[in-house]
C-alpha cells in the first residue's frame, strides 16, 4: 500500500469497524476521526445538533495532517460526507483514496440503534443522509455496500484495488 485511505460514510455505516479491519489486513496504522473531534463538536452532537461546515473545518484540518503523516500507508475512518470535505483532505494528501460504505437508511438506522452511548444520536442520521454527497467520478475511491460481512467488505476492497496478495497474507 502506498497511500492513505479514508473509510467514509454516514454515522453507523461501519467506518470504524471496517477501517480497523482494513488497516489490520493491510498492516498499516489506523485512526478514527471521532477521536479527533474537539470537545465542543462532541457536545454539540451529543445535544442533538448537527455540525456545520465551520465546526468541521478545523477537525478536517487535523485529519488531513494525520493523512499527510501516513501518506505512504494508513487508514482513517472519517465521515467525509461532502465533496468539499474530501477536497480539504486531498489538499493535505493528494493521493488519498476513499472507501465509501453505502447502505440504506433502514440498515444503517438499525446498526446505529445498536450503539448505545455513542455521542452521535440516531436522531441525526437523517441530517447525515441529507449532507452526504457520494463519491464523484473525479474522486479516487470505491463504493462498497455494507449489507455484507466485515470480512467480505474488506475482501471486496482488496480485490477492487488490486492490492498485492503478499501484503495481506499471514507470514
C-alpha positions in Angstrom: 0.0 0.0 0.0 1.4 3.3 -1.0 -1.2 5.9 0.1 -3.6 6.7 2.8 -7.2 5.5 2.8 -10.3 7.2 4.2 -13.2 4.9 5.0 -16.2 7.2 4.7 -19.9 7.2 5.1 -22.7 8.3 7.4 -22.7 7.6 11.1 -23.4 3.9 11.8 -22.2 2.7 8.4 -19.3 0.7 10.0 -16.4 3.1 9.2 -14.5 2.4 12.4 -15.0 -1.4 12.3 -14.2 -1.7 8.6 -11.3 0.8 8.9 -9.7 -1.1 11.7 -10.1 -4.5 9.9 -8.8 -3.0 6.7 -5.8 -1.5 8.4 -5.0 -4.8 10.1 -5.3 -6.7 6.8 -3.0 -4.1 5.1 -0.7 -3.9 8.1 -0.8 -0.2 8.4 -1.8 2.3 11.2 -5.4 3.0 11.8 -7.1 6.1 13.3 -10.7 7.0 13.9 -11.7 10.6 13.1 -14.1 10.6 16.0 -11.1 10.7 18.3 -10.0 14.0 16.6 -13.2 15.9 17.4 -12.7 18.8 19.8 -14.9 18.7 22.9 -17.2 21.5 21.5 -18.1 19.3 18.5 -18.9 16.3 20.7 -21.0 18.4 23.0 -22.9 19.8 20.0 -23.6 16.4 18.5 -24.4 14.9 22.0 -27.0 17.6 22.3 -28.7 16.5 19.1 -27.3 19.3 16.9 -25.6 18.6 13.5 -22.2 20.0 12.9 -21.9 22.7 10.3 -19.0 23.5 7.9 -17.4 25.9 10.4 -17.4 23.1 13.1 -15.9 20.6 10.7 -13.2 22.8 9.2 -10.6 22.6 12.0 -11.4 18.9 12.6 -10.8 18.1 8.9 -7.5 20.0 9.0 -6.3 17.8 11.8 -7.4 14.7 9.9 -5.6 16.0 6.8 -2.4 16.4 8.8 -2.7 12.7 10.0 -3.2 11.6 6.4 -0.1 13.6 5.3 1.9 11.9 8.0 0.6 8.5 6.8 0.6 9.2 3.1 2.6 6.0 2.4 0.1 3.9 4.2 -2.6 4.4 6.8 -6.4 4.0 7.2 -8.6 6.7 8.7 -12.3 6.3 9.4 -14.0 9.7 8.7 -17.5 10.6 7.6 -16.1 12.9 4.8 -19.7 13.4 3.7 -19.3 16.3 1.2 -17.1 16.6 -1.8 -15.6 19.8 -0.4 -14.6 18.0 2.8 -12.8 15.4 0.7 -11.2 18.2 -1.3 -9.9 19.6 2.0 -8.4 16.2 2.9 -6.9 15.9 -0.6 -5.3 19.3 -0.2 -3.2 17.7 2.6 -2.7 14.3 0.9 -3.4 14.4 -2.8 -3.0 10.6 -3.3 -5.7 9.7 -0.6 -8.2 7.1 -1.8 -11.7 6.8 -0.4 -13.7 3.7 0.5 -17.4 4.8 0.7 -19.5 2.5 2.8 -23.0 2.8 1.3 -26.2 1.4 2.7 -29.9 2.2 3.1 -31.2 4.4 5.9 -33.0 1.4 7.3 -30.0 -0.8 7.5 -27.8 1.9 8.9 -30.5 3.0 11.3 -30.7 -0.5 12.8 -26.9 -0.5 13.2 -26.9 2.9 14.8 -29.6 1.9 17.3 -27.4 -0.9 18.5 -24.6 1.5 19.6 -25.8 2.8 23.0 -23.8 5.6 24.5 -22.3 6.9 21.2 -22.1 10.7 21.0 -23.9 10.7 17.7 -27.6 10.2 18.5 -29.7 8.2 16.0 -31.9 11.3 15.5 -29.1 12.9 13.5 -29.0 10.1 10.9 -31.4 11.9 8.5 -29.1 15.0 8.6 -26.2 12.8 7.7 -28.0 11.4 4.6 -29.1 14.9 3.6 -25.4 16.1 3.8 -24.0 13.0 2.0 -22.5 13.5 -1.4 -21.4 10.1 -2.7 -18.0 9.9 -4.4 -17.9 11.7 -7.8 -16.3 10.4 -11.0 -13.4 12.8 -10.3 -12.6 11.1 -6.9 -10.3 8.1 -6.4 -12.2 5.5 -4.5 -14.6 2.6 -4.2 -18.2 2.3 -3.1 -18.9 -0.8 -1.2 -22.4 -1.8 0.1 -22.4 -2.5 3.8 -25.1 -5.2 3.7 -22.5 -8.0 4.0 -19.9 -9.2 6.5 -16.9 -7.1 7.5 -14.6 -9.7 6.0 -16.4 -9.5 2.7 -16.3 -5.7 2.7 -12.5 -5.8 3.3 -12.0 -8.5 0.7 -14.1 -6.5 -1.8 -11.8 -3.5 -1.4 -8.6 -5.7 -1.6 -9.8 -7.2 -4.9 -11.1 -3.9 -6.4 -8.0 -2.0 -5.5 -5.7 -4.7 -6.8 -3.8 -5.0 -3.6 -0.8 -7.3 -3.8 -1.9 -10.5 -2.1 1.5 -10.9 -0.4 0.8 -7.8 1.6 -2.3 -9.2 3.2 -1.1 -12.8 3.7 -0.1 -14.1 7.1 3.5 -15.0 7.5 
